[in-house]
Amino acid sequence: MTPDERLAALVAGEDPKMVAELPSGFVVMGDNQVLPGYCLLLAYPKAGHLLELDPEDQAIFLADMALLGQAVQEVTGAVRCNFAIYGNLDPFLHAHVWPRYPDEPEEQRTRPPLAFPRSIEPVAWSEEVHGEIRDALRDALQSD
């Protein structure tokens, strides 16, 4: 799915991984849930990168990213969250928010999630397994 197709599905309310809409964009659960609760904040309207936004919109996006991290940590019981904004592969503004857990295997505990060893199998998002986390995140974000 292209970024434009994903955003169109979110606007239409057709993406089951959608958590919430915040002032700066959409929150969705990540396709790979090897760290349960992994989410992304997708800027909407679409922007190429953070520096394309005016300072006020930059502050709103970063505040929403922090709010999402707080919700992810509260809902999942993670000890912390890792935050990242890349844009190399998908060239539009989006932020990754990964919960980190104290019981992670040693080979991944000190690595950024995108650098996990290939031996760690991806965990595909599914409604049955991750829908409850999505709903709890939605509730947490809507209560703020």
C-alpha positions, 0 to 999 in steps of 0.5 A: 500500500502506498502512503497515499493509499494508506492515508486515503484508507485512514480518512475513509475509516477503512484501516482496521489498524487505525487507533485515533486521529490527533491534531497532527495526523493519524495513529496506526498500529504497525504491521509488525508487532514483535514489540506489542503496541508498536505504533506510528503517527502519520502526518496528515495533511501529508508532509515530506518531512518535519522541516517542511512544517512551520514551527507551530505545526512541528511543535504539534506533531512532536507533542502528538508523538510524545502523547502517543508514547505516553499512551503506549507506555501506559497501555502496554506496561512498557518501561520506556518507548523508543521514538524515531523519524526516518523517512528514507524508505517512505518519504513522508513525515511519520514517527515510529513509537516502539514500546520496550520491555524488560524481558526482551531477549538479550540480542534485541534489548540494546538495539533499535527495533529496525536493527533486530537480528533477522532471526527474530520472526516478525509478528503480523498485526491481527485483530484477534491478537492486537485489537484489544491493545488498539482499543485501549490506546484509542481510549487512552488518547481520547481521554487526554 
